[in-house]
Amino acid sequence: MRESATGAARSPGPRAGARVAVLAEARWSGAQDGAAPGVAGFVHSGFAPTVVAVAERCLRRRYRAAPVPTDVRTAVVLVSASGDRASAEQVRATVDAGGRVGPLFFFQSVPNSVAGHLAARWGLRGPVVCLSPTGDPRADGIAEADLLLYDGDADEVLLILIEQAPDASTEAVAVLLGGGARP
């Protein structure tokens, strides 16, 4: 049992013991899809635009258009070992050169900012969790999604896996997961 926000114990939600099912899945490959369209409020890096592009591609496969129905609580789990590498390198180079770092870099340096942007854009009403995996990124993300579903914190979980390699295109996968009772 987990504690609620008020400290009271609560029992696992209705999905306890249910098998997690894939409701929709999408991929984004910079090599095949090119650069993701820009996102207002995010600069210099393809990290946030790729997160939004792959997530929207996945959500459209399930819901066609925003917003997600109001009776569905959809959590967001963003998994990335490297985070927004391009922004971090830009900030590092600017600081090393004695320059002034623009305020948007502070905003976008936290992965929760793009996850929150996505949640607002699609009306997602569940928790937002960002993970830096210690093992297999997909397995770590699915374990977190399973916990959110099991505890009743969400009806569905949008799992987003993204990495920016220094010498390769940005790759991302989004998987919408839910209890086995959903189609």
C-alpha positions in Angstrom: 0.0 0.0 0.0 1.1 3.6 -0.7 0.1 6.7 1.1 -2.1 9.3 -0.5 -1.2 13.0 -0.6 -3.0 13.4 2.7 -0.9 10.6 4.3 -3.8 8.1 4.5 -3.1 4.6 3.3 -4.8 3.5 0.2 -5.1 0.2 -1.5 -3.9 -0.5 -5.1 -6.1 0.8 -7.9 -8.4 -1.2 -10.1 -5.5 -2.4 -12.3 -3.8 -4.4 -9.5 -2.5 -7.6 -11.1 -3.7 -6.6 -14.6 -1.3 -7.2 -17.4 0.0 -4.0 -19.0 -1.0 -3.8 -22.7 0.4 -1.7 -25.5 -2.5 0.6 -26.7 -0.4 2.5 -29.3 3.2 2.9 -30.3 5.2 5.3 -32.5 8.8 5.9 -33.4 10.8 9.0 -34.5 14.1 8.6 -36.3 16.0 11.7 -37.2 17.7 9.7 -39.9 14.4 8.7 -41.5 12.0 11.4 -40.4 14.3 14.4 -40.3 14.3 17.1 -37.7 11.1 17.3 -35.7 9.1 20.5 -36.1 10.0 23.3 -33.7 8.1 23.8 -30.4 7.4 27.3 -29.1 9.5 28.0 -26.0 12.2 25.5 -26.8 15.4 26.6 -28.6 18.6 25.2 -30.2 18.0 21.5 -29.5 15.9 18.8 -31.2 15.3 17.1 -27.8 11.9 18.7 -26.9 10.6 18.8 -30.5 11.4 15.1 -30.9 9.6 14.3 -27.6 6.6 16.2 -28.8 6.6 14.7 -32.3 6.9 11.1 -31.2 4.4 11.5 -28.4 1.8 13.1 -30.7 2.3 10.5 -33.3 1.6 7.8 -30.7 -1.4 9.7 -29.1 -2.9 10.3 -32.6 -2.9 6.5 -33.2 -5.0 6.1 -30.1 -7.1 9.3 -30.0 -6.7 10.9 -33.5 -6.7 14.4 -32.0 -6.2 16.3 -28.7 -7.4 16.3 -26.1 -7.5 12.9 -24.5 -11.0 12.2 -23.1 -11.5 13.8 -19.7 -12.3 10.5 -18.0 -8.9 9.1 -18.9 -5.9 9.8 -16.6 -2.8 9.6 -18.7 0.6 9.8 -17.0 3.8 10.7 -18.8 7.0 8.8 -18.2 10.0 10.3 -20.0 13.1 8.1 -20.0 16.5 9.4 -21.1 20.0 8.5 -20.0 21.6 11.5 -21.6 18.8 14.1 -21.4 18.9 17.1 -23.6 22.5 16.7 -24.7 22.6 19.5 -27.3 21.3 22.1 -24.8 23.7 21.0 -22.1 26.6 21.3 -24.5 25.4 24.8 -25.6 25.1 26.0 -22.0 28.6 24.5 -21.2 30.2 26.3 -24.2 28.5 29.6 -23.4 29.6 29.5 -19.8 33.2 28.4 -20.8 33.3 31.4 -23.2 32.1 33.8 -20.4 28.8 34.4 -22.2 25.3 34.9 -20.8 23.0 31.9 -20.9 19.6 32.7 -22.3 16.6 32.1 -20.0 15.0 29.5 -22.2 17.9 27.2 -21.6 17.1 27.2 -17.9 13.5 26.3 -18.7 14.2 23.5 -21.2 17.1 22.0 -19.2 14.6 20.2 -17.0 13.0 17.3 -19.0 9.8 17.9 -17.0 9.2 21.1 -19.0 8.6 19.3 -22.3 6.6 16.6 -20.5 4.4 19.3 -19.0 4.1 21.1 -22.3 2.9 17.8 -23.9 0.5 17.2 -21.0 -1.0 20.7 -21.4 -1.3 20.4 -25.1 -3.1 17.0 -25.0 -5.1 17.5 -21.7 -3.2 14.7 -20.0 -4.4 14.4 -16.4 -1.9 12.0 -14.8 1.5 12.3 -13.1 4.7 13.3 -14.9 7.8 11.3 -14.2 11.2 11.6 -15.7 13.8 8.8 -15.3 17.4 8.4 -16.1 17.6 4.6 -16.4 20.1 2.5 -14.5 19.5 -0.6 -16.6 17.5 -1.2 -19.8 15.6 2.1 -20.5 12.5 0.4 -21.8 12.3 -2.1 -18.9 12.8 0.7 -16.4 10.1 2.8 -18.1 7.7 -0.1 -18.2 8.3 -0.9 -14.5 7.5 2.7 -13.6 4.4 2.6 -15.8 3.3 -0.6 -14.2 3.6 0.9 -10.8 1.5 4.0 -11.8 -1.2 1.7 -13.2 -1.1 -0.7 -10.3 -1.3 2.1 -7.7 -4.3 3.6 -9.5 -2.4 6.9 -10.2 -3.2 6.6 -13.9 -5.4 4.7 -16.4 -2.8 4.9 -19.1 0.9 5.8 -19.3 2.6 7.5 -22.2 6.1 6.1 -22.0 8.6 8.1 -24.1 12.2 6.9 -24.6 14.6 9.3 -26.2 18.4 9.6 -26.6 20.6 12.2 -28.3 23.9 10.7 -29.3 26.7 13.1 -30.1 27.4 11.6 -33.5 24.0 10.2 -34.6 20.5 11.4 -35.1 18.0 11.7 -32.3 15.9 8.5 -31.9 12.7 8.2 -29.9 9.9 5.8 -29.2 6.6 6.5 -27.5 4.4 3.7 -26.2 0.9 4.2 -24.7 0.4 1.5 -22.1 -2.8 0.6 -20.2 -4.3 -2.3 -18.3 -5.1 -5.5 -20.1 -8.8 -4.7 -20.1 -8.5 -1.9 -22.7 -8.4 -2.7 -26.4 
